[in-house]
Amino acid sequence: MLEAIEKIFIYSADFENEEKFYLANKQLNFNASVNLLIAIGEENKKINEELKTSSKIN
């Protein structure tokens, strides 16, 4: 998940607003970011609920 988040930051870093991000490169960066967000959501479903609500991080 962290790798996907880092890639989203990379893909969106050079744009001054969301419209330019959406329209750039025939939406290549936008679509890549959307797919990464979907992957993050899918991976999030696999995390144990106990871990999600835990306040203790090792």
Distance bins in CASP14 RR format, pairs under 12 A and 6 or more apart:
PFRMAT RR
TARGET T0000
AUTHOR 0000-0000-0000
RMODE 2
METHOD distances of the structure
MODEL  1
1 7 0 0 0 0 0 1 0 0 0 0 0
1 8 0 0 0 0 0 1 0 0 0 0 0
1 36 0 0 0 0 1 0 0 0 0 0 0
1 37 0 0 0 0 0 1 0 0 0 0 0
1 38 0 0 0 0 0 1 0 0 0 0 0
1 39 0 0 0 0 1 0 0 0 0 0 0
1 40 1 0 1 0 0 0 0 0 0 0 0
1 41 0 0 0 0 1 0 0 0 0 0 0
1 42 0 0 0 0 1 0 0 0 0 0 0
1 43 1 0 1 0 0 0 0 0 0 0 0
1 44 1 0 0 1 0 0 0 0 0 0 0
1 45 0 0 0 0 0 1 0 0 0 0 0
1 46 0 0 0 0 1 0 0 0 0 0 0
1 47 0 0 0 0 1 0 0 0 0 0 0
2 8 0 0 0 0 0 1 0 0 0 0 0
2 9 0 0 0 0 0 1 0 0 0 0 0
2 36 0 0 0 0 0 1 0 0 0 0 0
2 39 0 0 0 0 0 1 0 0 0 0 0
2 40 0 0 0 0 1 0 0 0 0 0 0
2 43 0 0 0 0 0 1 0 0 0 0 0
3 9 0 0 0 0 0 1 0 0 0 0 0
3 10 0 0 0 0 0 1 0 0 0 0 0
3 36 0 0 0 0 1 0 0 0 0 0 0
3 39 0 0 0 0 1 0 0 0 0 0 0
3 40 0 0 0 0 1 0 0 0 0 0 0
3 43 0 0 0 0 0 1 0 0 0 0 0
4 10 0 0 0 0 0 1 0 0 0 0 0
4 11 0 0 0 0 0 1 0 0 0 0 0
4 32 0 0 0 0 0 1 0 0 0 0 0
4 33 0 0 0 0 1 0 0 0 0 0 0
4 34 0 0 0 0 0 1 0 0 0 0 0
4 35 0 0 0 0 1 0 0 0 0 0 0
4 36 1 0 1 0 0 0 0 0 0 0 0
4 37 1 0 0 1 0 0 0 0 0 0 0
4 38 0 0 0 0 1 0 0 0 0 0 0
4 39 1 0 1 0 0 0 0 0 0 0 0
4 40 1 0 1 0 0 0 0 0 0 0 0
4 41 0 0 0 0 1 0 0 0 0 0 0
4 42 0 0 0 0 0 1 0 0 0 0 0
4 43 0 0 0 0 1 0 0 0 0 0 0
4 44 0 0 0 0 0 1 0 0 0 0 0
5 11 0 0 0 0 0 1 0 0 0 0 0
5 12 0 0 0 0 0 1 0 0 0 0 0
5 33 0 0 0 0 0 1 0 0 0 0 0
5 36 1 0 0 1 0 0 0 0 0 0 0
5 37 0 0 0 0 1 0 0 0 0 0 0
5 39 0 0 0 0 0 1 0 0 0 0 0
5 40 1 0 0 1 0 0 0 0 0 0 0
5 41 0 0 0 0 0 1 0 0 0 0 0
5 43 0 0 0 0 0 1 0 0 0 0 0
5 44 0 0 0 0 0 1 0 0 0 0 0
6 12 0 0 0 0 0 1 0 0 0 0 0
6 13 0 0 0 0 0 1 0 0 0 0 0
6 33 0 0 0 0 0 1 0 0 0 0 0
6 36 0 0 0 0 1 0 0 0 0 0 0
6 40 0 0 0 0 0 1 0 0 0 0 0
7 13 0 0 0 0 0 1 0 0 0 0 0
7 29 0 0 0 0 0 1 0 0 0 0 0
7 32 1 0 0 1 0 0 0 0 0 0 0
7 33 1 0 0 1 0 0 0 0 0 0 0
7 34 0 0 0 0 0 1 0 0 0 0 0
7 35 0 0 0 0 1 0 0 0 0 0 0
7 36 1 0 1 0 0 0 0 0 0 0 0
7 37 0 0 0 0 0 1 0 0 0 0 0
7 39 0 0 0 0 1 0 0 0 0 0 0
7 40 0 0 0 0 0 1 0 0 0 0 0
8 15 0 0 0 0 0 1 0 0 0 0 0
8 21 0 0 0 0 0 1 0 0 0 0 0
8 29 0 0 0 0 1 0 0 0 0 0 0
8 30 0 0 0 0 0 1 0 0 0 0 0
8 31 0 0 0 0 0 1 0 0 0 0 0
8 32 0 0 0 0 1 0 0 0 0 0 0
8 33 1 0 1 0 0 0 0 0 0 0 0
8 34 0 0 0 0 1 0 0 0 0 0 0
8 35 0 0 0 0 1 0 0 0 0 0 0
8 36 1 0 1 0 0 0 0 0 0 0 0
8 37 1 0 0 1 0 0 0 0 0 0 0
8 38 0 0 0 0 0 1 0 0 0 0 0
8 39 0 0 0 0 0 1 0 0 0 0 0
8 40 0 0 0 0 1 0 0 0 0 0 0
9 15 0 0 0 0 0 1 0 0 0 0 0
9 29 0 0 0 0 0 1 0 0 0 0 0
9 33 0 0 0 0 1 0 0 0 0 0 0
9 36 0 0 0 0 0 1 0 0 0 0 0
10 29 0 0 0 0 1 0 0 0 0 0 0
10 32 0 0 0 0 1 0 0 0 0 0 0
10 33 0 0 0 0 1 0 0 0 0 0 0
10 36 0 0 0 0 0 1 0 0 0 0 0
11 21 0 0 0 0 1 0 0 0 0 0 0
11 22 0 0 0 0 0 1 0 0 0 0 0
11 24 0 0 0 0 1 0 0 0 0 0 0
11 25 0 0 0 0 1 0 0 0 0 0 0
11 27 0 0 0 0 0 1 0 0 0 0 0
11 28 0 0 0 0 1 0 0 0 0 0 0
11 29 1 0 1 0 0 0 0 0 0 0 0
11 30 0 0 0 0 1 0 0 0 0 0 0
11 31 0 0 0 0 1 0 0 0 0 0 0
11 32 1 0 1 0 0 0 0 0 0 0 0
11 33 1 0 1 0 0 0 0 0 0 0 0
11 34 0 0 0 0 0 1 0 0 0 0 0
11 35 0 0 0 0 0 1 0 0 0 0 0
11 36 0 0 0 0 1 0 0 0 0 0 0
11 37 0 0 0 0 0 1 0 0 0 0 0
12 18 0 0 0 0 1 0 0 0 0 0 0
12 20 0 0 0 0 0 1 0 0 0 0 0
12 21 1 0 1 0 0 0 0 0 0 0 0
12 22 0 0 0 0 0 1 0 0 0 0 0
12 24 0 0 0 0 1 0 0 0 0 0 0
12 25 0 0 0 0 0 1 0 0 0 0 0
12 28 0 0 0 0 0 1 0 0 0 0 0
12 29 1 0 0 1 0 0 0 0 0 0 0
12 30 0 0 0 0 1 0 0 0 0 0 0
12 32 0 0 0 0 1 0 0 0 0 0 0
12 33 1 0 0 1 0 0 0 0 0 0 0
12 34 0 0 0 0 0 1 0 0 0 0 0
12 36 0 0 0 0 0 1 0 0 0 0 0
12 37 0 0 0 0 0 1 0 0 0 0 0
13 21 0 0 0 0 1 0 0 0 0 0 0
13 24 0 0 0 0 0 1 0 0 0 0 0
13 29 0 0 0 0 1 0 0 0 0 0 0
13 33 0 0 0 0 0 1 0 0 0 0 0
14 20 0 0 0 0 1 0 0 0 0 0 0
14 21 0 0 0 0 1 0 0 0 0 0 0
14 24 0 0 0 0 1 0 0 0 0 0 0
14 25 0 0 0 0 0 1 0 0 0 0 0
14 29 0 0 0 0 1 0 0 0 0 0 0
15 21 1 1 0 0 0 0 0 0 0 0 0
15 22 0 0 0 0 1 0 0 0 0 0 0
15 23 0 0 0 0 1 0 0 0 0 0 0
15 24 1 0 0 1 0 0 0 0 0 0 0
15 25 0 0 0 0 0 1 0 0 0 0 0
15 29 1 0 0 1 0 0 0 0 0 0 0
15 30 0 0 0 0 1 0 0 0 0 0 0
15 33 0 0 0 0 0 1 0 0 0 0 0
16 24 0 0 0 0 0 1 0 0 0 0 0
17 23 0 0 0 0 0 1 0 0 0 0 0
17 24 0 0 0 0 0 1 0 0 0 0 0
18 24 0 0 0 0 0 1 0 0 0 0 0
18 29 0 0 0 0 0 1 0 0 0 0 0
18 30 0 0 0 0 1 0 0 0 0 0 0
18 33 0 0 0 0 0 1 0 0 0 0 0
19 27 0 0 0 0 0 1 0 0 0 0 0
19 30 0 0 0 0 0 1 0 0 0 0 0
20 27 0 0 0 0 0 1 0 0 0 0 0
20 29 0 0 0 0 1 0 0 0 0 0 0
20 30 0 0 0 0 0 1 0 0 0 0 0
21 27 0 0 0 0 1 0 0 0 0 0 0
21 28 0 0 0 0 0 1 0 0 0 0 0
21 29 1 0 0 1 0 0 0 0 0 0 0
21 30 1 0 1 0 0 0 0 0 0 0 0
21 31 0 0 0 0 0 1 0 0 0 0 0
21 32 0 0 0 0 0 1 0 0 0 0 0
21 33 0 0 0 0 1 0 0 0 0 0 0
21 34 0 0 0 0 0 1 0 0 0 0 0
22 28 0 0 0 0 0 1 0 0 0 0 0
22 29 0 0 0 0 1 0 0 0 0 0 0
22 30 1 0 1 0 0 0 0 0 0 0 0
22 31 0 0 0 0 1 0 0 0 0 0 0
22 33 0 0 0 0 1 0 0 0 0 0 0
22 34 0 0 0 0 0 1 0 0 0 0 0
23 29 0 0 0 0 1 0 0 0 0 0 0
23 30 0 0 0 0 1 0 0 0 0 0 0
23 31 0 0 0 0 0 1 0 0 0 0 0
24 30 1 0 0 1 0 0 0 0 0 0 0
24 31 0 0 0 0 0 1 0 0 0 0 0
24 32 0 0 0 0 0 1 0 0 0 0 0
24 33 0 0 0 0 0 1 0 0 0 0 0
25 31 0 0 0 0 1 0 0 0 0 0 0
25 32 0 0 0 0 1 0 0 0 0 0 0
25 33 0 0 0 0 0 1 0 0 0 0 0
26 32 0 0 0 0 0 1 0 0 0 0 0
27 33 0 0 0 0 1 0 0 0 0 0 0
27 34 0 0 0 0 1 0 0 0 0 0 0
27 35 0 0 0 0 0 1 0 0 0 0 0
28 34 0 0 0 0 0 1 0 0 0 0 0
28 35 0 0 0 0 0 1 0 0 0 0 0
29 35 0 0 0 0 0 1 0 0 0 0 0
29 36 0 0 0 0 0 1 0 0 0 0 0
30 36 0 0 0 0 0 1 0 0 0 0 0
30 37 0 0 0 0 0 1 0 0 0 0 0
31 37 0 0 0 0 0 1 0 0 0 0 0
31 38 0 0 0 0 0 1 0 0 0 0 0
32 38 0 0 0 0 0 1 0 0 0 0 0
32 39 0 0 0 0 0 1 0 0 0 0 0
33 39 0 0 0 0 0 1 0 0 0 0 0
33 40 0 0 0 0 0 1 0 0 0 0 0
34 40 0 0 0 0 0 1 0 0 0 0 0
34 41 0 0 0 0 0 1 0 0 0 0 0
35 41 0 0 0 0 0 1 0 0 0 0 0
35 42 0 0 0 0 0 1 0 0 0 0 0
36 42 0 0 0 0 0 1 0 0 0 0 0
36 43 0 0 0 0 0 1 0 0 0 0 0
37 43 0 0 0 0 0 1 0 0 0 0 0
37 44 0 0 0 0 0 1 0 0 0 0 0
38 44 0 0 0 0 0 1 0 0 0 0 0
38 45 0 0 0 0 0 1 0 0 0 0 0
39 45 0 0 0 0 0 1 0 0 0 0 0
39 46 0 0 0 0 0 1 0 0 0 0 0
40 46 0 0 0 0 0 1 0 0 0 0 0
40 47 0 0 0 0 0 1 0 0 0 0 0
41 47 0 0 0 0 1 0 0 0 0 0 0
44 51 0 0 0 0 0 1 0 0 0 0 0
44 52 0 0 0 0 1 0 0 0 0 0 0
45 52 0 0 0 0 0 1 0 0 0 0 0
46 52 0 0 0 0 0 1 0 0 0 0 0
47 53 0 0 0 0 0 1 0 0 0 0 0
47 54 0 0 0 0 0 1 0 0 0 0 0
48 54 0 0 0 0 1 0 0 0 0 0 0
50 56 0 0 0 0 0 1 0 0 0 0 0
51 57 0 0 0 0 1 0 0 0 0 0 0
51 58 0 0 0 0 0 1 0 0 0 0 0
END
